[in-house]
Amino acid sequence: MLAPVSSVLGQVVVYRLHDIGYEIDLEHVAQLLSDSAPERARPVRGEAQAIQISNPPITAGLGAAEVVVAGRPWTAKLSARIFDFGVVSLRARIERPHRVPWGEFLDWAPACASAAGWKDVFHDARRRLLERIAPAITKPGEAQVTEDYTVFRIHHLMDLDGRGLPASVLPEDDVTQLLTGETRPLSAAARRDLTSQRFSYFEDDLAVLTWNAALVVEPVIDDTDVQYVLEFANAQLLELRYYDAILDQELPQMYDRIEHARHRFHFIGRRYSRLLTALQARVAEVTELVERSENALKMTDDVFLARIYAAALEIFRGRTWRQGIDGKLAIIRDAYSMLNAESQARRAEILEVIVVLLIALEIVLAFWHR
């Protein structure tokens, strides 16, 4: 029987994701951030060959900041990952440089994730980053919709004698406490649901995913592939939520514009021309951006990282968000078809009236010249 976990070596990575524009020129960003050692990292594992990334995001350091956790100041290393579809992921990493008792880590890590100071830290980091990369952003603008995520990363699990332990020794109660921050024991059903999405590739690694946090046990310090795909999934979720919110605002405005256009006079059925153009442009914009973000990362095989990525999208309800967007786009398309048909019918009626009037005029003129 394996000994229980006595101490760990780990860190907490807090994420804040923002949509800052329509598109970001990553080549230009690399030039603008040349003094921050930008890199276009890809997953490094062997199974990562199943991942296709059309335009790898840029990662750059943003210095450090201080945040207070449980009354004690900690230094957080800041960085950003910039995606070409307009999303910036800000990351703050607080590392425990020495092994700490497992119980202490269980208390400290959730408190670190929920520290009140993150708002100011990320606000300042976002401001400084935008000042530097503004020339590379097409149609800049900061969306109200954001995404938060936390990764609790453990490098080593050790027993009382300092010997390494496999990830399987972690008690389920401790995992749920870490992911939720709840000190009271959860019910068996809640624990089962919360830890249902768990994955291992080797005996000493583990990934447990939830809606707003993940536990990653990975002894290879430089291996951040699990965090890479989770960050990508969060960026894609942000785009879906952002454009869903835009369409929520667009639909009531569309009905108002239709009503307004119906009460205006336009010659030969041209009353809806501007509205039809605007609706067509909005459908094209949303469809292009959503598909571009979804196609930014593709998995070509059912391997470890692919399963984690698919599970993350399932937990984040990516399919549901996409269905909601498709449904709203369908409403706009139907409105476009209806208005276009109405406009064409009105134009045809006017042309028929003109033809009748011309015929009548021709008859009158024929009698007039007799």
Secondary structure by P-SEA (a helix, b strand, c coil): ccccccccccbbbbbbbbbcccccaaaaaaaaacccccccccccccccccccccbbbbbbbcbbbbbbcccbbbbbbbbbbbbccbbbbbbbbbbccccccaaaaaacaaaaaaccaaaaaaaaaaaaaaaaccccccbbbbbcbbbbbbbbcccccccccccccccccccaaaaaaaaccccccccaaaaaaaaccccccccccbbbbcccbbbbbccccccaaaaaaaaaaaaaaaaaaaaaaaaaaaaaaaaaaaaaaaaccccccccaaaaaaaaaaaaaaaaaaaaaaaaccccccccaaaaaaaaaaaaaaaaaaaaaaaaaaaaaaaaaaaaaaaaaaaaaaaaaaaaaaaaaaaaaaaaaac
